[in-house]
């Protein structure tokens, strides 16, 4: 058996968004994996 959680992990996207005032928040330990950005 395989675990779908681990099998699909490479295909997941982690998103970042700018705050309404235009600044980008710090994502702490997730900073290294947050690659995609939400466009408004």
C-alpha positions as CSV (number, residue, x, y, z in Angstrom):
1,X,0.0,0.0,0.0
2,X,1.0,3.5,-0.5
3,X,0.0,6.6,1.4
4,X,-1.5,9.3,-0.9
5,X,-0.3,12.0,1.4
6,X,3.3,11.2,0.8
7,X,2.9,10.1,-2.8
8,X,1.4,13.5,-3.8
9,X,3.6,15.7,-1.7
10,X,5.8,16.8,-4.6
11,X,2.9,18.1,-6.5
12,X,1.5,20.4,-3.7
13,X,1.8,24.1,-4.0
14,X,2.1,26.5,-1.1
15,X,0.8,30.0,-1.7
16,X,1.8,33.4,-0.4
17,X,-0.3,36.6,-0.6
18,X,0.6,40.3,-0.1
19,X,-1.3,42.1,2.7
20,X,-3.7,44.9,1.7
21,X,-1.1,47.6,2.5
22,X,1.3,46.0,-0.1
23,X,3.7,44.4,2.4
24,X,4.6,40.7,2.2
25,X,4.2,38.9,5.5
26,X,7.0,36.6,6.9
27,X,6.1,33.0,6.7
28,X,8.7,31.8,9.1
29,X,9.8,28.2,8.6
30,X,7.5,27.8,5.6
31,X,9.4,30.6,3.7
32,X,11.5,28.0,1.9
33,X,8.5,26.1,0.4
34,X,6.2,29.0,-0.3
35,X,6.8,29.6,-4.0
36,X,3.5,30.4,-5.6
37,X,2.0,33.9,-5.3
38,X,-1.7,34.9,-5.4
39,X,-2.3,37.7,-7.9
40,X,-5.0,40.2,-7.0
